[in-house]
Amino acid sequence: MKSIRFICLAAVLVSGIAGCASQSDIRILEDRVIALERRNMELQQQAATTSEIRHQSASLHAATDEVRNELRTVKGTVEETRHQLAEQSRQLGYLNQRMERVEQKLDLPVLAPETNASLSGTAAPASPSVAPSAAVAPPASPPSERDLYDAAKKAFDRGAYLEAREGFQQLLLEHPDGRLADSAQFWVGETFYREKEYEQAILEYQTVIEKYPGGNKVQAALLKQGLAFAGLGDKPNARLILEELIEKYPNSSEAKIARQKLNTL
């Protein structure tokens, strides 16, 4: 700035020598130089402020991204924990059902009249003989995997979702690797979906996807997962899953439904 002022003053002096410039002309030039210096300082301050704002904005974006990443991690941990708790609760329910069935099937021995009489010191009256075939009934054969599946599906079709869920869960407990296991697991998710328990339904569908990746219910599980997220109002996750379904199984009937649903989200 000093150099600018010096040049201007030198020009005035030269002009004064050449053309006898007046003192007022010099003051006018000085005022213009001062105004230019002031404007230059304002521009420098504005530039510094803009640079600081950009730096703060960049820092804010970085902090926001970090918080979003932490939130995704926390959500993933929560979902994993909930899935584990749900799996443990389901297994506990299976065991309780098995215990009840075993207790019901147990045939406790009854003391013979002679034994009771000997303990009391009195003679017991003679009882008529009973043929062994009439006294002891043959044990009933346990239901097959198909029997369990059909009974549970009938319960589902008539809207008895709790009964259906228990039936499918019994099948999974007794035939975890059976050929109907993936279908049973899918219908467990469907019972929760019909009851609008979308969060639990999503976890059950995820079990189908993870435990039975080669089964024929994966496409349906992905579709219903997307619809369940939509039912929760979580449109971003609904779109994500439906797009994954379309990408992996583009020619499936489920992908066709997914495309139609995406147009409404």
Steps between C-alpha positions, in 0.01 A plus 500: 500500500787738579643434155167593343487823694864580413440444129192719506677779686798477268266533207345808658843655562603438146171640383544800734842569363377461147160664536508671843237270663306655784505380863133398471588257222753333728243464779248351261754238392595426861132449588460261210809305609365476856163380368675237288703382798186473715317305228796267458506429875125426494549257212785328685283466812213359294735251335631391839145463632396295194801275541420447867136424420607242241736341749228486766254356247748231397564415865126484565447264205782276621356492852154423360635211293680362804181516708307329220757219483483456877120493481513229232735297718275539804192403296680192371599398853145552628351296216750219555426497874126497440540216253703298751246564777215401271682181402569413865139572595375281217730214595383529861140482381583188299655334804202586720262351243709185479504469879122534517448238230743260668326544835162440340622181330663360815299210648577500877490154670211426739551276807318167479222435753712227661777749566260751658354225717838379619592854597176547699502150656164398352419255226389643169210350310585303195459692178401348169783430265538740210652404174829682436382613157203681657692646796790660309428706189768501231698828484383740233747575223629861498369725221713521190652819360223518239231447766638786710525729198149428372343548844681831553410624150134421557510700821660789312238490224218533751671793673620318812845657476625411849404135454657500154820656630532241775446223245768631264737552791446140611587385149821707507591356837445138402611527136747795483655369178187357345391579148214713632712692754552811285128521422413458868741778593346727238150436632616584852589842361164518325312445827672806648442698179125423506494621862679821389799410718724625222826519694478137611388397152811664352721295734323176407533574127870573555538152650360355177754699295799413719423141603347373176675698220447215253130458574210618289372748759784754483331717235174502693685581824675798338172629359317472831795659682471802271124517554548470877742795500244695296240407761727653765529818292869436433499577128882515451551144628191382312643635173842354575367146551258511207779621272722218627223251416466640146877492448548142622180345360393729212277242329314379809134574568609662828721745306196603293308579820804682637513729194135588544554574868802720429283724285283575804782572748 
